[in-house]
Amino acid sequence: MTTPSGPGDGRLDPGLSAIMSERRQLINLAYRLLGSLAEAEDVVQETYARWYAMSRRRQEAIESPGGWLTKVAGRICLDLLGSARARRESYVGEWIPEPLPDRMEWLRRV
């Protein structure tokens, strides 16, 4: 995945490979925190969106882009976990567990 660094100048963005090289680490981090690959990929996408929403000057001022990406991805995961906890706490209604199979059905499965 390559993009020109400026309009029409044909040079590749030198930071792109550095940013994309962190993808596997970011997905691993998010997956370990969230337990869902789909949510982990969403977190990485949001992390990259925040990176590219910054001006070029702010991006260049960051000494360790990998560290910045890791910190942001971790915070996004924590926000998701916090909002999930809040959603569970505000659940109104009776908790209904999944029905257990009867003994004969259970024996047929084994």
N, C-alpha and C positions, 0 to 999 in steps of 0.2 A: 504494500500500500504506500504510494508516494504521492506527494502533492508539490506543486511548485511553490517556492518560497515567496514569490511576488508575482503580480499579474504579468504574464507573458514573458518572464525572464528565463524560464526553462530550468532554473536551478531547483534542486530538491530541498525540502525543508530538513535541515540537519537535526532538529529536535524531534521530528516525527519518529525516527527509528528508536530514539532513546525512550520516548513515551510508549510506543507500542511494545518495546521489549519488556515492559513491566506488566503487560496484560495477564500473563499466566500467574504471576505472583498475586496480582490484585484479585483474580478470580479465585485462587486458592484461599486467600484471606477471607473474602466475602463468603465463600462456601463454608468455611470452618465456622464462621460466626452465625450464618443464617441457616445452614443445612439444606439449602435448595440451590441447585445449579441455575435455574431460571432467575431467581432473585439475585444471585451472585452476578450473573451477566447484566442484569438491569443496573446493579450498583456500579459496575465497571463502566457501563455506558454513561451513567449520570456523572461519574468521576471525570471521564473524558470531556463531557459536555461542559463541566465547570472549568476544566483546563482551557478549552478553546474559547470560552466566554471571556476569559481574561485578555487584556491587551498584550501585545507582543512585548512591550516594555516590562510588564509585571511578570510575564513568563521568564524573560531573560534574567530578572532579578532573583529568581529562585535558584539557590545554589544547588539543591538536590531535587530535581523534578521527581525522581522515584520516591523519595521520602515524602514529598508533598502529596503525590498521588496516593501513597499508602495511607497517610494520615487522613486525607479526605475520604477515601473509600471506607476506612474504619469508622469514621464519624457517621457516614451515611448508613452503614450497617447498624450502628448503635441507635440512630434515630429510628430506623425501621423496627428494631427490636422493642424500643420504648413505645412506639405507636401501637405495635401488636399487643403489648401488655395492657395498654390503656383500652384498646378495643375489647379485650377479654374481660377486663374489670367492669366495663360498662354494659356487659351483656345482661339483658333483662329477660327473665323467663326461667322455666324449669330446665335443668340439665337432663337430657335424655341420652343415656348411653346406647351404644349399638347393641342390638339384641344378640345374645349368645346363641350359638346353634344348640339344638337339643342333643342329648347324649347319643342317640342313634345316628343323627346326621354327622356328628363329630367322629364316630367310629367308622362311618363309611368313607370319610375323607382320608383316614389313616390307612 
